[in-house]
Amino acid sequence: MIDNKTLRWLLEVWENFGYESFKLEIKELGLLKKGFTITEIRKTILEDSELMHDYIQETAFIIRRLPHKG
């Protein structure tokens, strides 16, 4: 299991390295979401902690750098 404090720290580290997207599988809820952006993770998981409390599981994720659009 990965707690919210750890997830917040990981998001901050990944943002600092320029990563914008990764895959996160949340098995306990029967959900498989691919290609979450960091913003989506903050809104969906961290801001709705009552729903997601104790359900976040670090089962499979792939970090990839997205090309800069500008």
N, C-alpha and C positions, 0 to 999 in steps of 0.2 A: 504494500500500500504506500501511497505517496500523500503526505499531508499538505494542507494548503500553504503552510509556511515554506515548505520545501519547494512546492510548485511556484510560488511567488519568486523565490530566489532563482530558480532555474529560468523562469521567464526573463528576469532582469539580466542574468548572465547571457542568455541567448540573444536578447535585444542588443546588448553591448557588443556582441560579436557580429551583429548585422544579420542574424537569422530572422526570417519573418514568418516561416510556416513550418509545421511539422505534423506528423500523423500521431494521433493519440487514440488509443482504444480504451473504452470504458466498459469493461466486461460485466460487472455486477448489474448494471442497469440494462444489459442486453443491447447496448448501443455500439455502433462502430462508425465513428466519424473520421473522415480522412481530410487532410489539408486544412486543419484549423489554422487560422491566423492567430497571432498573439493577442490581438484585440478581441477576437471572438472568444478565445479561451478566458480572458479576463471577464468579459461580460457573462458568458454562459456558466462558467464554473466558479470563478472566484466571487462574483457579485451575488450569486444565488447559492451561497454556501449551505443553507438549510437543506436544499434539495440534494446537493452533491456531497454533503458531509459523509465521510467514510466510504464513499463509493468510487473515488478516483483510484485507479490501479495502473501502475506503470507496467503494462504488459508488453507493449510493442510501440516504439516510436522511431521515426527516421527524421533526422534533421537535415534540411537541405537549404542551401543558399539560393534565394530567388534573384534573378537578374534585376539590376537597378533599372527602373523605368523613369526616364527623365529626359 
